Amino acid sequence: MTQKYWFAAKPPGRGWGWGMPLTWQGSLVYAAFFVLLIAGGILITPFGAHYFVAYTCVLAVILMLIGSRKGEPPGRFPTGER
């Protein structure tokens, strides 16, 4: 069975990591990230900006973990390009 990646790797020269979603699952992950980010801004910021920063960092780490497991392998350069 071939693996279907949820996220495309960024092309060379555009940084390291993942870009646009390739499947509906990837789109759902991005949508959930942004909904949780906005909800956190509304619900957590009144307790202090430092809580929102920590919350945002946790969300970003979760997004990166999902990208590393479900995305194309990043950082692959075609032969002769660097």
C-alpha positions in Angstrom: 0.0 0.0 0.0 1.4 3.4 -1.0 1.4 6.1 1.6 -0.7 9.2 0.9 0.9 12.3 2.3 -1.3 14.9 3.9 1.1 17.8 3.3 3.5 18.7 0.5 7.1 19.4 1.3 8.2 23.0 0.6 10.2 23.3 -2.6 14.0 24.0 -2.4 14.7 27.6 -1.6 11.4 28.1 0.3 12.6 26.9 3.7 12.3 23.7 5.5 9.0 22.0 6.4 5.6 21.5 4.9 3.4 23.7 2.8 -0.1 23.4 1.5 -2.3 20.3 2.4 -2.6 17.6 -0.3 -5.7 15.9 1.2 -8.8 16.7 3.1 -7.2 15.4 6.3 -4.4 18.0 5.9 -7.0 20.7 5.3 -8.8 19.6 8.4 -5.6 19.8 10.5 -4.9 23.3 9.3 -8.5 24.4 9.9 -8.4 23.0 13.4 -5.1 24.7 14.1 -6.5 28.1 13.1 -9.8 27.6 15.0 -7.9 26.6 18.1 -5.5 29.6 17.7 -8.4 32.0 17.4 -10.3 30.4 20.3 -7.1 30.6 22.4 -6.7 34.2 21.6 -10.2 34.9 22.8 -10.3 32.6 25.9 -6.7 32.6 27.1 -5.4 36.1 26.4 -7.4 37.7 29.2 -5.4 35.6 31.7 -2.1 37.0 30.4 -0.3 37.2 27.1 2.4 34.8 28.3 -0.3 32.0 28.6 -1.3 32.7 25.0 2.3 32.5 23.8 2.8 29.2 25.6 -0.5 27.9 24.2 0.6 29.0 20.7 3.9 27.2 21.1 2.2 24.0 22.1 -0.2 24.2 19.1 2.8 24.8 16.8 4.7 21.8 18.1 1.6 19.6 17.7 1.2 20.9 14.1 4.9 20.1 13.4 4.6 16.6 14.8 1.6 15.9 12.6 3.5 17.3 9.6 6.5 15.2 10.4 4.4 12.0 10.5 1.9 12.7 7.7 3.9 15.0 5.4 6.3 14.4 2.6 9.9 14.2 3.7 11.3 17.8 3.8 14.7 19.0 2.8 15.2 16.8 -0.2 17.1 18.6 -2.9 17.2 17.4 -6.5 20.7 16.3 -7.7 23.1 19.2 -8.1 20.9 21.8 -6.3 21.8 23.5 -3.0 
